[in-house]
Amino acid sequence: MSTWQHVVGASRLLDPGSGLDGPGEIWIRDGTIAAITSPGAAAPAEVQPEDQVTVIDSAGTLVTPMFVDIHVHLREPGGEEHETIASGAASALRGGYAVVYTMPNTRPTCDEPQRIAHVNRLAAEAGDVEVISVSALSRGLQGERLVDLEAMAAAGAGGFSDDGAWLADERLAREALRWAARNDVLVMQHCEDFQITGPGVLHECTCVQRRGLPGIPRASEDRAVERDVRLAEEENARLHICHVSTAGAVDAIRRAQARGLPVTGEVTPHHLVLTAEDAVAGGTDFKMKPPLREQEDIDALIEALADGTLAAVATDHAPHSDARKAVGFAGAPFGAIGVETAFCVLYTRLVVPGALSLARLVESLTSSPCTVVGREAPRIAPGAPAQINWIDIETARTVDRETLVSRSHNCPFHGLSLVGWPVASLLGGALRAHFEEIGVRIRTTRQG
């Protein structure tokens, strides 16, 4: 006897990676998608009278593959007061994510194989969200000595990054890229020249200067991106630029791609919709690195995401406790949480007004990030594991930092009324509703 799930009634099935866009029904057998049929079509011939069939009525929802985030911070080990693997995975699931790549700036740093093994154990205990460790490039993120790259790759590192720091030593950066090119491994660079950043806390602009706060010039990012692109070209290495925030960085990436270089970039929801003025008015939950920039940068980022120059949306989910964020701009840490609100923020602020197509938004959260890191994407296609989101694109809900699943509350979107919330997900064979009232919209019945 097989166990089936039959998804009916969706307004739209949308998976750009599989070329799926339109009405339809999904038949899932024992956790694997078996067939996609037109609405009202007969059951697949494989369905037997003795099989158990659960009908999932998803009326009025958009159905997509679950999302992949190639840049989060889950803080464990060493920062459990801010987030744990378990709470971060639960937060990601609430936002519709099946896979997250966690950065190495933990305490201790993820720079030895046993650290990856430790995260894997915790992730396995936490649930079905897949947590992939990104290895540090240098020991302790100090930029002085490379990690054992081969050992970390063998342990399962999903990429290499000194995120939170920049591998400024050109000799070491070149050595890392040369090794990565030989082994077809991805280097993910946080591009920031800290000598230019100095004591800066927000973007260098008039509104920040009026507050008497030290600024971070665009040049701190632009010059680092230019250097890393040059090294990647010289070493023929795959290079991924994390959390792009400036028009200049976009231009450098676009020019590299025009020359045929394997250079990719990601952009965060907050850099796509918030400005330095929002940061000045909003407080330390808006303090992040790179900093929120100006409208001309936002326009360039949106255009680059729309045309594929920036391949992926990544949240840079960076939890910090209320106490750490409550000390003013000068002393508060950089970062904001984002996995639970990514889709609804971008759907409301970009898709609804027509600045970005819905198909491109879904692609940037599913197949495109997987292309960057070289893994198979969640798909709505026969033979694929069933990793499916139901998204309510009609009902407005207000972001409430107190009800988010993350252990931390540093959410710059608190209080916004947004549409496009992931309301349920199917992962590991289990249907999870993310809102109590969603039973009205998605319900299950059993037939046999």
C-alpha positions in Angstrom: 0.0 0.0 0.0 1.3 3.5 -0.9 0.5 6.8 0.8 -0.5 9.6 -1.5 -1.0 13.3 -1.1 -3.2 15.0 -3.7 -2.8 18.8 -4.0 -5.9 20.4 -5.5 -7.4 23.9 -5.9 -4.3 26.0 -6.1 -4.7 29.3 -8.0 -1.3 28.8 -9.6 1.6 26.3 -9.6 4.8 28.2 -10.2 8.2 26.7 -10.6 10.4 28.6 -13.0 13.2 26.1 -12.6 10.9 23.4 -14.1 9.1 25.6 -16.5 5.8 25.1 -14.6 3.4 28.0 -14.5 -0.4 27.6 -14.4 -3.3 25.7 -12.8 -2.8 22.1 -12.0 -2.9 19.3 -9.4 0.0 17.5 -7.8 0.1 13.8 -6.9 2.7 12.8 -4.3 3.5 9.2 -3.4 5.5 8.4 -0.3 7.1 11.8 -0.2 8.0 12.0 -3.9 6.1 13.9 -6.6 4.6 11.3 -8.9 2.6 13.3 -11.4 1.3 16.8 -12.2 -2.1 16.8 -13.9 -4.6 19.3 -15.2 -7.4 20.3 -12.7 -10.0 17.7 -12.4 -8.1 15.0 -14.3 -8.3 11.3 -13.3 -5.9 10.0 -10.7 -2.7 8.4 -12.0 -3.0 4.8 -12.9 -0.5 3.9 -10.1 -3.1 4.9 -7.4 -4.6 1.6 -6.2 -7.9 1.1 -4.3 -6.2 0.1 -1.1 -3.8 3.1 -1.1 -4.3 5.9 1.4 -4.9 9.3 -0.2 -4.8 12.6 1.7 -6.4 15.5 -0.3 -4.8 18.9 0.4 -7.3 21.6 -0.6 -5.1 24.6 -1.3 -7.8 26.9 -2.7 -6.7 30.5 -3.3 -3.0 29.9 -2.8 0.1 30.1 -4.9 2.1 26.9 -4.8 5.9 27.0 -5.3 8.9 24.9 -4.5 10.3 25.6 -1.0 13.1 28.2 -0.8 16.9 28.0 -0.4 18.9 30.6 1.5 22.6 30.5 0.8 23.5 33.1 3.5 22.2 32.9 7.1 23.8 33.1 10.6 22.5 30.6 13.1 24.9 31.6 15.9 25.4 28.1 17.4 27.9 27.3 18.8 28.7 30.2 21.0 25.8 32.6 20.4 22.8 30.5 21.6 21.3 33.5 23.4 20.6 35.0 19.9 19.8 31.9 17.9 20.3 28.1 17.8 20.4 25.6 15.0 16.9 24.5 16.1 15.4 27.9 16.4 17.0 29.1 13.2 15.8 26.1 11.3 12.2 26.6 12.7 12.4 30.2 11.7 13.5 29.3 8.2 10.7 26.7 7.9 8.2 29.4 8.9 9.5 31.5 6.0 9.2 28.7 3.5 12.8 27.5 3.4 13.9 23.9 3.0 17.6 24.6 2.9 19.9 27.2 4.6 23.6 27.8 4.4 25.0 28.9 7.7 28.0 31.2 7.9 31.1 30.3 9.9 31.4 33.3 12.3 30.4 31.3 15.3 32.3 30.8 18.6 34.5 28.8 17.9 34.7 29.6 14.2 33.7 26.9 11.8 37.3 26.3 10.6 37.8 22.6 11.5 36.0 19.5 10.2 34.6 18.5 13.6 32.7 21.9 13.7 30.8 20.9 10.5 30.0 17.5 12.0 28.7 19.2 15.2 26.4 21.5 13.2 25.2 18.5 11.2 24.3 16.6 14.3 22.3 19.5 15.7 20.5 20.1 12.4 19.5 16.4 12.2 18.0 16.7 15.7 16.2 20.0 14.8 14.0 18.7 12.0 13.8 18.4 8.3 15.3 21.8 7.2 18.7 21.1 5.7 21.5 23.1 7.3 24.7 23.4 5.3 27.8 24.7 6.9 29.9 27.3 5.0 33.6 26.9 6.1 35.8 29.9 7.0 38.5 30.7 4.6 41.0 31.7 7.2 41.6 30.4 10.7 39.4 32.2 13.2 38.4 34.6 10.4 41.7 36.4 11.1 42.9 36.6 7.6 46.4 35.3 8.5 46.4 31.6 7.6 44.0 29.6 5.4 42.0 26.7 6.9 42.7 23.2 5.7 40.6 23.7 2.5 40.7 20.1 1.4 39.7 18.8 4.9 36.8 21.2 5.1 35.6 20.4 1.7 35.8 16.7 2.5 33.8 17.3 5.7 30.9 18.7 3.6 31.4 22.5 3.5 29.0 24.1 1.2 31.4 26.9 0.3 34.2 29.0 1.8 33.8 32.5 3.3 35.2 34.8 5.9 31.8 36.4 6.1 31.8 39.2 8.6 35.4 39.8 7.6 37.2 40.2 4.3 40.2 38.2 3.2 42.2 41.4 2.6 45.6 39.7 2.2 45.9 39.4 -1.6 48.4 36.6 -1.4 46.1 34.5 0.7 43.0 35.4 -1.3 44.8 34.4 -4.5 45.9 31.1 -3.0 42.4 30.3 -1.9 40.9 31.1 -5.3 43.6 29.1 -7.0 42.8 26.1 -4.9 39.1 26.6 -5.4 39.5 26.8 -9.2 41.4 23.4 -9.2 38.7 21.8 -7.1 35.6 23.6 -8.5 34.7 25.0 -5.1 32.8 28.2 -4.4 34.4 31.2 -2.6 31.8 33.5 -1.1 33.3 36.9 -0.3 32.1 39.5 2.1 33.6 42.4 0.2 34.5 45.2 2.5 37.8 47.1 2.7 37.8 47.8 6.5 40.5 50.5 6.1 37.9 52.5 4.2 35.0 51.5 6.5 36.9 52.7 9.6 34.5 53.5 12.5 31.5 53.8 10.2 28.1 52.6 11.4 25.7 53.6 8.6 26.0 54.6 5.0 27.9 57.8 4.3 25.3 60.3 3.2 23.8 63.6 4.2 21.1 62.2 6.5 23.7 60.2 8.4 26.1 63.1 8.7 23.3 65.3 10.1 23.0 62.8 13.0 26.7 63.1 13.6 27.3 59.4 12.9 30.4 58.1 11.1 29.6 56.8 7.6 30.6 53.8 5.5 31.4 54.9 1.9 30.4 52.9 -1.1 34.1 52.6 -1.9 34.6 50.2 0.9 32.5 47.6 -1.0 33.3 48.7 -4.5 37.0 48.5 -4.2 36.9 45.1 -2.5 34.6 43.7 -5.2 36.9 45.0 -8.0 39.9 43.4 -6.4 38.2 40.0 -5.9 36.8 40.0 -9.4 40.3 40.7 -10.7 41.8 37.8 -8.7 39.0 35.5 -9.7 39.6 36.3 -13.4 43.3 35.7 -13.0 42.8 32.4 -11.3 39.7 31.3 -13.3 37.8 30.7 -10.1 34.1 30.7 -9.1 33.4 33.8 -7.0 30.2 34.7 -5.3 29.8 38.2 -3.9 27.7 38.3 -0.7 25.0 40.9 0.2 25.7 43.3 -2.7 24.5 46.8 -1.7 26.0 49.4 -4.2 25.4 50.4 -7.8 29.2 50.2 -8.3 29.4 46.6 -7.1 26.5 45.7 -9.4 28.4 47.3 -12.3 31.6 45.3 -11.5 29.7 42.1 -11.4 27.8 42.8 -14.6 31.1 43.6 -16.4 32.7 40.4 -15.1 29.8 38.4 -16.4 29.9 40.1 -19.8 33.5 38.8 -20.0 32.3 35.3 -19.3 33.6 35.1 -15.8 31.9 32.7 -13.2 31.1 35.6 -10.9 27.7 35.7 -9.2 26.1 37.9 -6.5 23.3 37.9 -4.0 21.1 40.6 -2.6 19.1 40.8 0.6 15.5 41.9 1.0 16.5 44.8 3.3 18.9 46.2 0.7 16.2 46.0 -1.9 13.5 48.0 0.0 15.1 50.1 2.8 17.3 53.2 2.7 19.8 55.0 4.9 17.0 57.4 5.8 15.0 54.4 7.1 18.0 53.4 9.2 18.4 56.9 10.7 14.7 57.0 11.6 14.3 53.3 12.6 17.2 52.7 15.0 19.7 49.9 15.5 17.5 47.1 14.0 18.3 48.9 10.8 22.1 48.8 11.4 23.6 46.1 9.2 26.6 45.4 7.0 26.8 46.4 4.3 24.7 49.4 5.4 21.4 50.4 3.9 22.3 52.7 1.0 20.4 55.3 -1.2 17.6 55.0 -3.7 20.0 55.0 -6.7 21.6 51.9 -5.2 18.2 50.3 -4.6 17.2 51.0 -8.2 20.4 49.3 -9.5 19.9 46.3 -7.2 16.3 45.8 -8.4 17.3 46.0 -12.0 20.2 43.6 -11.4 18.0 41.1 -9.7 15.3 41.4 -12.4 17.8 40.8 -15.2 19.7 38.0 -13.4 23.0 39.9 -12.8 22.3 39.2 -9.2 21.3 35.6 -9.2 19.8 35.1 -5.7 18.0 36.6 -2.9 19.7 35.7 0.4 18.5 37.0 3.7 21.8 37.4 5.7 19.6 36.4 8.6 21.6 37.8 11.5 20.0 37.5 15.0 21.0 39.7 17.9 19.4 39.9 21.3 17.4 43.0 22.4 20.1 43.8 24.9 22.9 43.9 22.4 20.8 46.0 20.0 19.8 48.5 22.7 23.1 50.3 23.1 22.9 52.9 20.3 24.3 53.0 16.8 27.9 53.2 17.9 27.9 50.1 20.0 25.1 47.9 18.6 26.2 44.9 16.4 25.4 44.9 12.7 22.6 42.7 11.4 18.9 42.0 11.1 16.8 38.8 11.0 15.0 38.0 7.8 14.1 34.4 6.9 10.5 34.6 8.1 9.6 37.8 6.2 11.7 37.6 3.0 9.0 36.5 0.5 6.2 38.7 1.9 8.5 41.8 2.0 9.6 41.4 -1.6 6.2 40.3 -2.9 4.5 43.4 -1.3 7.2 45.9 -2.1 8.4 44.8 -5.5 6.0 42.3 -7.2 2.7 44.1 -6.4 3.9 47.5 -7.7 5.4 45.8 -10.8 9.1 46.3 -10.1 9.9 42.6 -10.2 8.0 39.7 -11.8 6.6 37.0 -9.5 8.3 34.3 -11.6 11.7 36.0 -11.1 11.2 36.4 -7.4 10.4 32.7 -7.0 13.4 31.8 -9.2 15.7 33.9 -7.1 14.7 32.0 -4.0 14.7 28.5 -5.6 16.6 27.4 -8.7 19.0 30.4 -8.9 20.6 30.1 -5.5 21.0 26.4 -6.1 22.8 27.1 -9.4 25.2 29.4 -7.5 26.2 26.7 -5.0 26.0 23.8 -7.4 23.1 21.7 -5.9 19.8 20.4 -7.2 17.0 22.8 -6.5 13.6 21.9 -4.9 11.3 21.4 -7.9 7.7 20.7 -8.6 8.3 18.0 -11.1 7.8 14.2 -11.3 10.5 12.3 -9.5 11.5 15.3 -7.2 11.1 15.1 -3.4 8.0 16.9 -2.3 9.2 20.3 -0.9 6.3 22.6 -1.5 5.1 26.0 -0.2 1.6 27.4 -0.1 1.6 31.2 -0.3 -1.3 33.4 0.5 -1.0 36.4 -1.8 -4.4 37.9 -0.8 -4.4 38.3 3.0 -2.5 41.1 4.6 -0.8 40.3 7.9 1.2 42.7 10.1 4.8 41.8 11.0 5.1 41.4 14.8 8.6 40.9 16.0 7.2 39.3 19.2 5.5 36.5 17.4 8.4 35.6 15.0 9.9 32.2 15.6 13.5 33.4 15.8 15.0 33.8 19.3 15.9 37.4 18.4 13.6 40.3 17.5 15.9 42.6 15.5 13.4 42.9 12.6 13.5 46.1 10.5 10.0 45.2 9.1 8.2 45.2 12.4 4.8 46.8 12.1 4.5 46.6 8.3 1.3 45.2 6.7 2.4 42.7 4.1 0.8 40.2 1.7 2.5 37.1 0.3 3.0 35.0 3.5 4.1 31.4 3.2 1.2 29.8 5.1 2.1 26.1 4.9 4.9 23.9 3.7 5.3 20.2 2.9 8.7 18.9 3.8 9.8 15.5 4.8 6.3 14.1 4.1 4.7 16.4 6.8 2.4 19.3 6.1 3.1 22.2 8.4 0.7 25.1 8.8 2.5 28.3 9.7 -0.6 30.1 10.9 -3.4 28.7 13.1 -6.2 30.1 11.0 -4.9 28.6 7.8 -7.0 25.5 8.3 -9.8 27.5 6.7 -7.7 27.8 3.5 -5.8 24.5 3.5 -7.4 21.4 4.9 -6.9 17.7 4.6 -9.3 14.8 4.2 -8.6 11.1 3.9 -9.9 8.8 1.2 -9.1 5.1 0.9 
